[in-house]
Amino acid sequence: MKYSGVITRYLEHLPLPKDVEPVTLLEGNTPLIEADNLRRELKAPCKIFLKFEGANPTGSFKDRGMTVAITKAVLDKAEAVICASTGNTSASAAAYAAKAGIKAFVVLPKGKIAIGKLAQALIYGAKVIEIDGNFDEALTIVREVGAKTKVVIVNSINPYRIEGQKTASFEIIENLGVAPTHHSLPVGNAGNITAYWKGYVEWKEKHGTTLPRMLGFQAEGAAPIVHNRIFEHPETVATAIRIGNPASWKQAVQARDDSGGRIEMTSDSEIIAAQRLIASTEGIFCEPASASSVAGLRKLVAESYFTGKDTVVCTLTGNGLKDPDTAARGITPPLSAKPVLADVLKLMDLN
């Protein structure tokens, strides 16, 4: 069957006209991979699945929401869109705006964006504006632009973004035949945990299913929900979740409470260790923020939180090629040999 993107696939679940022409890059339909090697490494009693959103067209989960937000903007005759970003939103907004033939403006915290993500926004043709501030300050400016102009904001404060992102939970249920018992996610601006929970609840109401406990994980240096206070100067190696005042804070807490789940934090060292563990056991290269879902899972396994009856889905939000510099730190460099067989065999150390 030909795949046509999340709007065509799930139009009955989306607040768009039935005859809508989607602005799509064929996002969605990402792999749900059973992680048996990871489960054995962690000595986890539960089944573990990895929802690899890095397989989306621009390399992150943002494409699910952006196809809906940009499609709605085009329906409303918008000529331009704008976003604040820690990187992935800017890449996605710029790509979908290019596809739609409209302008894209991006406001970024200077020096705080992984080079791979910045390169994407620029190559797609967005006008990128760097500010001497953090993401939260960038979003404040974007809100003001939206209030004073006709430029459409496509951050997750745009409800159509959440509508698109919820489709990932539909795919998980269709793959597993039922919702997982637990769903683990990174939490930055908190739109994704909000969207997944919305999707699970709506699917239950329409088709019937169980509901998972939502597990969200922030970085220690950017954990406003965990500490219940704004972080004025958030810091973490996981740039995608380096946010001190999440736009969907209340909704994320509601998702946690309604599902009986948890929102906790992991250290940068735990995040990087999880990134490398995912790569070395399952052959999946995700960006650091993505790995917080598995870093958090690892901590809960150590607490004997799960049972053999549980199924846990961990969302890996973005591709590791978004931030290769961080991944390269601390990795053993390539070995060096002369261009002769004997030298290569010696370094291979097959004995």
Secondary structure, 3 states (H helix, E strand, C coil): CCCCCHHHHCHHHCCCCCCCCCCCCCCCCCCEEECHHHHHHHCCCCEEEEEEHHHCCCCECHHHHHHHHHHHHHHCCCCEEEEECCCHHHHHHHHHHHHHCCEEEEEEECCCCCHHHHHHHHHCCCEEEEECCCHHHHHHHHHHHHHHCCCEECCCCCHHHHHHHCHHHHHHHHHHCCCCCEEEEECCCCHHHHHHHHHHHHHHHHHCCCCCEEEEEEECCECHHHHCCCCCCCCCCCHHHCCCCCCCHHHHHHHHHHHCCEEEEECHHHHHHHHHHHHHHHCCCECHHHHHHHHHHHHHHHCCCCCCCCEEEEEECEEHHHCHHHHHCCCCCCCCCCCCHHHHHHHHCCC
